[in-house]
Amino acid sequence: MSSPAVTLTAFSAENWDTETLIIFLRGQNLNLDEDNYEILRKEKIDGQIFPDMTEKKFIEDGMKRGPAIKLDKQARRFKERTKALEKGKIEYFWLFPYNMWSIQHFISWSTNMFGCIEKNEAHTVFYNTLYIIRDDPSTSQEVLEAVRSLLFIKKVDGKMARKPLADISNQQEVLLPSAPIAGKKRSIGNIMDISIDVPLRKNGSINILEVLKVVVHEFDQGTIALGSTRSYKNSNHMYVDFEHHNKVPRESTYDAEMYRILANWLRKVHGYEITGQWHLEQVCDDGNYHHYYCDLTIKKPDNPHPEALIELLATASVSKLNGHFDQVFKYAEHLCPQEVWIVHFSREDFVVTKPYWPSQKLQDRGLNVIHFWHDKDFRNVHMSARFRDVTGKFCEIIDEQILP
């Protein structure tokens, strides 16, 4: 029986302090001794760190093997359920027929599946997904009409959400000559007016770093800015504007913008396949199927493997970065991409002036990492990156200005 005092949700779990985590664990009937909880307190294991803990780490911290195995299982379940809410909530649109979709039904289903859900977050996820479905050229006419009806109801009700893309379904597509990446601000969102050439390397492969810079340059500033007040999490111990516990945008804020731009640019104009939340399954050591969701992939239609696999994070701690540095290779084992990228959007002070990089071992396996720092209004954006160039040599960029 779970503890009534704490509900595991992606909206609160990573913000738990050590004592709140212990309250949750006590409610799982693990039969742990008080000494085990004291180790959690001594090592300051909180809601951010716990999902990345393993049996080996618990033993290294002084636990016996039995409690370490129990807590390892809880940490994996904790991580998967949190990930399921952060990523798998979009499964709602696959599980239910379009004539059942509604914001009320979505909130009810999310609450039953994952516990309490914040209203603002629910609205952001629900309507952002509707915009993506609406702008997908493969969407059937029946589904498209249902989606437009839901968006019309939202407009009438006066709900505030991400500004929708212009309705271009009845316009004739005309591609004009490409514009350079630098210089005057373009609008990829309005793909009827302009197309931008895909940045390529000398060997003809897609230049993912330059693609990411273009995409971030095209982010809707208002959407990102609203993330700090509507779709946010707590920075906890990380300094943001020289203060702890500031509100910062969640990963879903960046995820939705990146998918929107990549789909409108690389897919609609240049024919690439853009996949968000690629669902992967794997039988793990416990004998059970585990579900993973890869954030984004960029793929040529005639290539069986993606050009790039992209995993996103938002204002992540070092422990969370390390966890994703390892996790992304589980996706890579399934999909066999040409390149593997971690893209970290962060409001943490000094994240680009003193960036954190993966181990040399992971870099040798081909892990590319890019950190984007931005201010609250997304008017000032800087970038640091460590990546493999066309010759296979690793390069480093520190504190490059992206905006203004």
C-alpha positions in Angstrom: 0.0 0.0 0.0 1.5 3.4 -1.0 1.8 6.3 1.4 -1.2 8.6 1.2 1.0 11.5 2.1 3.1 11.4 -1.1 1.9 10.8 -4.6 4.6 10.0 -7.2 4.2 12.4 -10.1 6.6 13.9 -12.5 5.5 17.4 -11.4 6.7 17.0 -7.8 9.0 13.9 -7.4 12.2 15.5 -8.7 11.6 18.4 -6.3 11.4 16.1 -3.2 13.9 16.6 -0.5 15.4 13.6 1.3 12.7 13.4 4.0 9.9 13.4 1.5 11.6 10.6 -0.4 11.9 8.6 2.8 8.2 9.1 3.5 7.5 7.7 0.1 9.8 4.7 0.5 8.3 3.9 3.9 4.9 3.6 2.2 6.2 1.0 -0.2 6.6 -1.7 2.5 10.2 -2.5 1.7 11.0 -3.5 5.3 14.1 -1.3 5.4 15.9 -0.6 8.7 16.3 2.9 10.0 20.0 2.5 9.3 19.2 2.4 5.6 17.2 5.6 5.8 20.1 7.2 7.7 22.4 6.4 4.8 20.0 8.2 2.4 20.1 11.2 4.8 23.9 11.1 5.1 24.4 11.0 1.4 21.7 13.6 0.8 19.8 11.4 -1.7 16.8 13.4 -2.8 14.2 13.2 -5.6 16.6 14.4 -8.3 19.4 11.9 -7.4 17.3 8.8 -6.4 16.3 7.8 -10.0 20.0 7.6 -11.0 21.0 5.4 -8.0 21.9 1.7 -8.6 22.5 -1.4 -6.4 26.2 -0.8 -6.7 26.0 2.8 -5.6 23.8 1.9 -2.6 26.3 -0.7 -1.6 29.2 1.8 -2.0 27.3 4.1 0.3 27.3 1.4 3.0 24.1 -0.6 2.5 23.8 -4.4 2.6 23.0 -6.2 -0.6 19.4 -6.9 0.3 18.3 -3.3 0.9 20.4 -2.2 -2.0 18.6 -4.5 -4.4 15.2 -3.3 -3.1 16.1 0.3 -3.5 17.6 -0.3 -6.9 14.2 -1.7 -8.0 12.4 1.3 -6.5 14.8 3.7 -8.2 14.1 2.1 -11.6 10.4 2.1 -11.1 10.6 5.7 -9.8 12.5 6.7 -12.9 10.3 4.9 -15.4 7.1 6.2 -13.9 8.4 9.8 -13.8 9.6 9.3 -17.4 6.2 7.8 -18.4 4.4 10.9 -17.2 7.0 13.3 -18.8 7.1 11.3 -22.1 4.3 8.8 -22.2 1.5 11.2 -21.4 1.2 11.7 -25.2 0.2 8.1 -25.5 -3.3 9.4 -24.5 -3.8 10.3 -28.2 -2.9 6.8 -29.3 -4.9 5.0 -26.7 -8.3 6.7 -27.2 -10.2 7.4 -30.4 -10.3 11.0 -31.5 -14.0 11.4 -30.7 -13.2 10.9 -27.0 -10.5 13.5 -26.8 -11.1 16.4 -24.5 -9.1 18.4 -21.9 -11.3 17.1 -19.1 -10.9 13.5 -20.2 -7.1 13.9 -20.6 -6.8 15.3 -17.1 -9.0 12.5 -15.7 -6.9 9.8 -17.5 -3.6 11.4 -16.5 -4.7 11.6 -12.9 -5.8 8.0 -12.8 -2.5 6.9 -14.4 0.0 9.1 -12.8 -1.5 10.9 -9.8 -2.4 14.6 -9.5 -1.6 16.7 -12.5 -1.2 20.5 -12.5 -3.9 22.2 -14.6 -1.5 24.5 -16.5 0.8 21.6 -17.3 -2.1 19.5 -18.5 -3.3 22.3 -20.8 0.2 22.8 -22.2 0.7 19.1 -23.0 -2.8 18.6 -24.4 -3.0 21.6 -26.7 0.7 21.5 -27.8 0.0 17.9 -29.0 -3.1 19.0 -30.8 -1.1 21.6 -32.7 1.4 19.0 -33.7 -1.3 16.6 -34.9 -3.0 19.5 -36.8 0.2 20.4 -38.6 1.1 16.8 -39.5 0.3 16.3 -43.3 -0.5 12.6 -42.6 -3.4 13.4 -40.3 -6.7 12.1 -41.7 -9.5 14.5 -42.4 -11.7 13.1 -39.7 -9.0 13.6 -37.0 -8.1 17.0 -38.4 -11.7 18.2 -38.0 -11.9 16.9 -34.5 -8.6 18.6 -33.6 -9.8 21.9 -35.1 -13.0 21.7 -33.1 -11.1 21.2 -29.9 -8.8 24.2 -30.7 -11.8 26.3 -31.5 -13.4 25.4 -28.2 -10.2 26.4 -26.4 -10.2 29.7 -28.2 -13.8 30.4 -27.3 -13.1 29.5 -23.6 -10.2 31.9 -23.6 -7.6 29.4 -22.4 -4.0 30.6 -22.8 -1.6 28.2 -24.4 1.2 28.1 -27.0 0.5 30.4 -30.0 -0.7 28.1 -32.8 1.0 27.9 -36.2 -0.7 29.6 -39.1 -3.3 27.3 -40.8 -1.6 26.5 -44.1 -3.7 23.5 -45.1 -5.4 25.4 -48.0 -2.4 27.4 -49.2 -0.3 26.4 -52.2 3.3 25.6 -51.2 5.8 27.8 -53.0 9.5 27.4 -52.0 11.7 30.5 -52.5 15.4 30.6 -52.6 17.2 29.8 -49.4 18.5 32.4 -46.9 21.8 32.2 -45.0 21.7 31.2 -41.4 23.2 34.4 -40.1 21.6 37.8 -40.7 18.0 38.9 -40.8 15.5 37.0 -38.6 13.5 34.4 -40.6 10.3 32.6 -39.7 10.5 28.9 -40.4 7.1 28.6 -38.9 5.7 30.3 -42.0 7.2 27.8 -44.4 5.2 29.2 -47.3 7.3 32.3 -47.4 10.8 30.9 -47.2 12.9 27.7 -47.0 16.3 27.5 -45.4 18.8 25.0 -46.9 19.8 22.2 -44.6 23.3 22.8 -43.3 25.6 20.1 -44.6 29.2 19.1 -43.8 31.9 18.7 -46.5 31.2 15.0 -46.8 27.5 15.7 -47.4 26.2 14.6 -44.0 23.8 16.9 -42.1 25.5 19.3 -39.8 23.5 18.7 -36.6 25.2 21.4 -34.6 24.2 24.1 -37.2 20.7 22.6 -37.4 20.3 23.0 -33.6 21.5 26.6 -33.7 19.0 27.4 -36.4 16.2 25.8 -34.5 17.0 27.5 -31.2 17.3 30.8 -33.1 13.7 30.2 -34.3 12.2 29.3 -30.9 9.1 31.4 -30.1 10.4 33.7 -27.3 7.0 34.0 -25.7 6.5 30.3 -25.5 9.8 29.7 -23.7 9.3 32.7 -21.4 5.9 31.4 -20.3 7.5 28.2 -19.4 8.9 29.8 -16.2 5.4 30.6 -14.9 3.1 28.0 -16.5 5.1 24.9 -17.4 7.9 25.0 -14.8 9.9 23.0 -12.3 12.1 24.1 -9.4 15.8 24.7 -9.9 16.4 23.4 -6.4 20.1 23.7 -5.4 21.1 25.1 -8.8 21.7 28.8 -9.0 19.5 30.7 -11.5 19.9 34.5 -11.5 22.1 33.9 -8.4 19.3 32.4 -6.4 18.3 28.8 -5.4 14.8 27.4 -6.0 13.8 29.5 -9.0 11.1 28.5 -11.5 12.5 27.3 -14.8 10.8 25.8 -17.9 10.3 22.0 -18.0 11.7 19.8 -20.8 8.3 19.6 -22.5 8.4 23.4 -23.3 11.6 23.0 -25.3 10.5 19.6 -26.8 7.4 21.0 -28.3 9.2 24.0 -29.9 11.9 21.9 -31.3 9.6 19.3 -32.8 7.4 22.1 -34.3 10.3 23.8 -36.0 12.0 20.6 -37.2 8.8 19.2 -38.6 8.0 22.5 -40.5 11.5 22.9 -41.8 13.2 19.6 -42.3 10.2 17.5 -42.9 7.8 19.7 -44.8 10.4 21.5 -46.9 13.2 19.0 -47.3 11.5 15.6 -46.8 13.3 14.4 -43.7 11.5 12.2 -41.2 11.2 13.8 -37.8 10.0 11.4 -35.0 9.2 12.6 -31.5 8.9 10.2 -28.5 10.0 7.1 -30.5 8.7 4.2 -28.3 11.3 1.5 -27.6 11.0 -1.7 -25.6 13.7 -3.8 -23.9 13.7 -6.9 -21.7 15.9 -6.0 -18.7 17.7 -8.0 -16.0 14.5 -8.3 -14.0 12.9 -10.2 -16.9 10.3 -7.5 -17.5 9.7 -5.3 -20.5 10.8 -1.7 -19.9 9.6 1.1 -22.1 11.8 4.0 -23.3 11.0 7.1 -25.2 13.6 8.7 -27.4 13.0 12.5 -27.6 13.8 13.2 -31.3 15.3 11.6 -34.3 16.2 13.1 -37.7 16.1 10.6 -40.5 16.3 10.4 -44.3 13.5 8.4 -45.8 15.9 6.2 -47.8 18.2 5.5 -44.9 17.2 2.7 -42.5 19.0 4.5 -39.6 18.5 8.0 -38.3 21.0 10.7 -39.1 20.8 11.9 -35.5 19.3 10.9 -32.2 18.6 13.8 -29.9 17.9 13.6 -26.2 16.7 16.8 -24.4 17.2 18.0 -20.8 16.0 21.1 -19.0 18.1 22.8 -16.3 19.5 19.4 -15.2 21.7 18.6 -12.3 25.1 16.9 -12.8 23.7 13.6 -11.6 20.8 13.9 -14.0 23.2 14.8 -16.9 25.3 11.7 -16.1 22.2 9.5 -16.1 21.2 10.7 -19.5 24.7 10.5 -20.8 24.4 6.7 -20.2 20.7 6.4 -21.0 21.0 7.8 -24.5 23.1 4.8 -25.6 20.3 2.5 -24.8 18.3 4.3 -27.4 21.3 4.3 -29.8 21.6 0.5 -29.4 18.0 0.1 -30.8 18.1 2.8 -33.5 21.8 2.8 -34.6 22.0 6.6 -35.5 24.8 8.2 -37.3 25.2 10.7 -34.4 24.1 10.9 -30.8 23.4 14.3 -29.2 22.5 15.5 -25.7 20.9 18.9 -25.9 20.7 20.6 -22.5 18.6 23.8 -22.2 19.4 25.4 -18.9 18.8 28.6 -17.0 21.6 27.7 -14.5 24.2 30.4 -14.0 27.6 29.5 -15.6 26.3 26.4 -17.5 28.0 27.6 -20.7 31.0 29.4 -19.1 31.8 26.3 -17.0 30.1 23.5 -18.9 29.9 19.9 -17.6 31.0 17.3 -20.2 30.7 13.5 -20.3 33.5 11.2 -19.5 36.2 10.6 -22.1 34.9 7.0 -22.4 31.5 8.2 -23.5 33.0 10.8 -25.8 35.0 8.1 -27.5 31.7 6.3 -28.1 30.6 9.3 -30.0 28.5 11.3 -27.5 28.0 14.9 -28.6 26.8 17.4 -26.0 25.5 21.0 -26.3 24.4 23.3 -23.5 22.1 26.3 -24.3 21.8 28.9 -21.6 19.1 31.6 -21.9 17.6 34.4 -19.8 14.0 34.3 -18.5 12.6 36.1 -21.6 14.7 34.0 -24.1 16.1 37.2 -25.5 19.7 36.3 -24.6 21.0 32.8 -25.5 24.5 31.4 -25.4 25.9 28.0 -26.2 28.7 25.7 -25.4 29.3 22.4 -27.2 31.7 19.5 -27.4 31.2 17.4 -30.6 32.9 15.3 -33.2 33.7 17.0 -36.5 33.7 15.5 -40.0 37.2 14.1 -39.4 36.3 12.4 -36.2 38.2 14.9 -34.1 36.4 16.3 -31.0 35.9 20.1 -31.0 34.9 22.4 -28.3 33.0 25.7 -28.3 32.6 27.8 -25.2 30.0 30.5 -24.6 29.1 31.3 -28.2 26.3 33.9 -28.5 23.2 32.7 -30.3 20.7 35.5 -29.5 20.4 38.4 -30.0 
